[in-house]
């Protein structure tokens, strides 16, 4: 037990508090909702690290609220879980504000889109120009795509291959990349 004098040893066994079946139902709905919202191209994907921990945080808030109501409670009630659940939107909003909506840099977002396309199409080798087309390069330049390619190289999803000298006259040869076999499901 923690007291103002520091940690106090006690012989008392720890007190366990469980979720009532109704509270568990409310909690499970939250978990499923969060899991669905952290998927690819979903609203919580950029902050998935924090969002995936949110249900546990809400459970601890419910535990604290229940203990404040009745120290020796054996179960967290549905009402208490609902009250704790009301903290989820402001906590998500606060986390986003803390990051100033910069949870994912543009090159990481573009790299994620390209990697998803490489996986979906099972591409084992790609040129820079092909990569530009795969991410719908209308208006996007190679200088904008290169940082995303660097992110994928740095994380081991692609590796640069030796540049071929067989470019069309007047054009530089495009860098080619080999895709990591794991991205192809091997």
C-alpha positions as CSV (number, residue, x, y, z in Angstrom):
1,X,0.0,0.0,0.0
2,X,1.3,3.5,-0.8
3,X,1.0,6.0,2.0
4,X,2.3,9.5,2.6
5,X,5.2,7.9,4.4
6,X,6.0,5.7,1.5
7,X,5.3,2.1,0.7
8,X,3.7,0.2,3.7
9,X,3.9,-3.6,3.8
10,X,0.6,-5.2,4.5
11,X,-0.5,-8.8,5.2
12,X,-3.8,-8.2,3.5
13,X,-4.3,-10.1,0.2
14,X,-4.8,-7.9,-2.9
15,X,-8.4,-7.0,-3.5
16,X,-9.7,-8.2,-6.9
17,X,-12.5,-6.3,-8.7
18,X,-14.0,-7.9,-11.8
19,X,-16.3,-6.5,-14.5
20,X,-19.9,-7.3,-14.2
21,X,-21.3,-9.1,-17.3
22,X,-23.0,-5.9,-18.4
23,X,-19.8,-3.9,-17.9
24,X,-17.9,-6.5,-19.9
25,X,-20.4,-6.2,-22.7
26,X,-19.9,-2.4,-22.8
27,X,-16.1,-2.9,-22.7
28,X,-16.1,-5.5,-25.5
29,X,-18.1,-3.0,-27.7
30,X,-15.4,-0.4,-27.1
31,X,-12.6,-2.9,-28.0
32,X,-14.3,-4.0,-31.2
33,X,-14.9,-0.4,-32.2
34,X,-11.3,0.6,-31.6
35,X,-10.0,-2.4,-33.5
36,X,-12.1,-1.5,-36.5
37,X,-11.0,2.1,-36.5
38,X,-7.2,1.3,-36.4
39,X,-7.3,-0.6,-39.7
40,X,-5.7,0.5,-42.9
41,X,-7.0,3.9,-44.1
42,X,-9.2,4.3,-41.0
43,X,-9.4,7.4,-38.8
44,X,-7.4,6.0,-35.9
45,X,-4.6,4.4,-38.0
46,X,-2.2,7.4,-37.6
47,X,-2.5,7.1,-33.8
48,X,-3.0,3.3,-33.6
49,X,-0.3,2.9,-30.9
50,X,-2.2,5.1,-28.5
51,X,-5.7,3.9,-29.7
52,X,-4.9,0.3,-29.2
53,X,-4.1,1.1,-25.5
54,X,-7.3,3.1,-25.0
55,X,-9.5,0.2,-23.9
56,X,-7.0,-0.7,-21.1
57,X,-6.9,2.9,-20.0
58,X,-10.7,3.1,-19.9
59,X,-10.8,-0.1,-17.8
60,X,-8.4,1.4,-15.3
61,X,-10.5,4.6,-15.2
62,X,-13.6,2.4,-14.5
63,X,-11.7,0.6,-11.7
64,X,-10.7,3.8,-10.1
65,X,-14.2,5.2,-10.3
66,X,-15.7,2.1,-8.9
67,X,-13.2,2.0,-6.0
68,X,-14.0,5.7,-5.3
69,X,-17.7,4.8,-5.0
70,X,-17.2,1.8,-2.8
71,X,-13.7,0.6,-1.8
72,X,-14.6,-3.0,-1.3
73,X,-16.7,-3.4,-4.5
74,X,-16.4,-6.8,-6.0
75,X,-17.5,-5.8,-9.5
76,X,-17.3,-2.8,-11.8
77,X,-20.9,-2.0,-12.8
78,X,-22.2,-1.2,-16.2
79,X,-23.0,2.4,-15.1
80,X,-19.4,2.9,-13.9
81,X,-18.1,1.5,-17.2
82,X,-20.4,3.8,-19.2
83,X,-19.1,6.8,-17.2
84,X,-15.5,5.7,-17.8
85,X,-16.3,5.3,-21.5
86,X,-17.3,8.9,-21.7
87,X,-13.6,9.7,-21.3
88,X,-12.6,8.0,-24.6
89,X,-13.5,10.8,-27.0
90,X,-11.7,13.6,-25.0
91,X,-8.7,11.3,-24.5
92,X,-8.4,10.7,-28.3
93,X,-8.9,14.4,-29.0
94,X,-6.3,15.3,-26.5
95,X,-3.8,12.9,-27.9
96,X,-4.4,14.2,-31.4
97,X,-4.0,17.8,-30.2
98,X,-0.8,16.9,-28.4
99,X,0.6,15.6,-31.7
100,X,-0.8,18.7,-33.5
101,X,-2.3,16.4,-36.1
102,X,1.2,15.3,-37.1
103,X,0.8,11.7,-36.1
104,X,2.1,10.5,-39.5
105,X,4.4,12.4,-41.7
106,X,3.5,12.6,-45.4
107,X,6.3,10.4,-46.6
108,X,5.2,7.7,-44.1
109,X,1.6,7.9,-45.3
110,X,2.8,7.6,-48.9
111,X,5.1,4.7,-48.0
112,X,2.2,2.9,-46.2
113,X,0.0,3.3,-49.4
114,X,2.8,2.1,-51.6
115,X,3.6,-0.9,-49.4
116,X,-0.1,-1.9,-49.3
117,X,-0.2,-1.7,-53.1
118,X,2.9,-3.8,-53.4
119,X,1.4,-6.4,-51.0
120,X,-2.0,-6.4,-52.7
121,X,-0.4,-6.8,-56.2
122,X,2.3,-9.2,-55.0
123,X,5.0,-7.1,-56.8
124,X,8.5,-8.6,-56.4
125,X,10.4,-5.9,-58.3
126,X,9.4,-2.3,-59.1
127,X,10.9,0.8,-60.6
128,X,10.6,4.2,-59.2
129,X,8.3,5.2,-62.1
130,X,6.1,2.1,-61.5
131,X,5.9,3.0,-57.8
132,X,4.8,6.5,-58.8
133,X,2.0,5.0,-60.9
134,X,1.0,2.5,-58.1
135,X,0.3,5.4,-55.7
136,X,-1.7,7.3,-58.3
137,X,1.0,9.7,-59.2
138,X,-1.2,12.3,-60.9
139,X,0.5,15.5,-59.9
140,X,2.9,13.7,-57.7
141,X,6.6,13.9,-58.7
142,X,9.5,11.6,-58.1
143,X,11.0,14.1,-55.8
144,X,7.9,13.8,-53.6
145,X,7.9,10.0,-53.9
146,X,11.6,9.5,-53.1
147,X,11.3,10.1,-49.3
148,X,8.6,7.4,-49.2
149,X,10.8,5.0,-51.0
150,X,13.6,5.9,-48.5
151,X,11.2,5.0,-45.7
152,X,10.5,1.6,-47.2
153,X,14.2,1.0,-47.8
154,X,15.1,2.1,-44.2
155,X,12.5,-0.3,-42.8
156,X,13.6,-3.2,-45.0
157,X,10.5,-3.6,-47.1
158,X,12.3,-2.8,-50.4
159,X,16.0,-2.7,-51.3
160,X,17.6,-0.8,-54.2
161,X,18.9,-2.8,-57.1
162,X,21.7,-1.8,-59.4
163,X,20.5,0.8,-61.8
164,X,20.2,-0.4,-65.4
165,X,21.9,1.6,-68.1
166,X,19.1,0.9,-70.6
167,X,17.0,4.1,-70.2
168,X,15.3,5.7,-73.1
169,X,17.3,8.4,-74.8
170,X,16.9,11.7,-72.9
171,X,15.7,10.0,-69.7
172,X,17.7,8.9,-66.7
173,X,17.3,5.2,-65.8
174,X,14.8,4.7,-63.1
175,X,15.9,3.1,-59.8
176,X,14.6,-0.4,-59.4
177,X,13.8,-2.0,-56.1
178,X,13.3,-5.6,-54.9
179,X,10.4,-6.2,-52.6
180,X,11.0,-8.1,-49.3
181,X,9.6,-11.6,-49.7
182,X,7.5,-11.2,-46.5
183,X,5.4,-8.5,-48.2
184,X,4.5,-11.1,-50.8
185,X,3.3,-13.6,-48.3
186,X,6.4,-15.9,-48.6
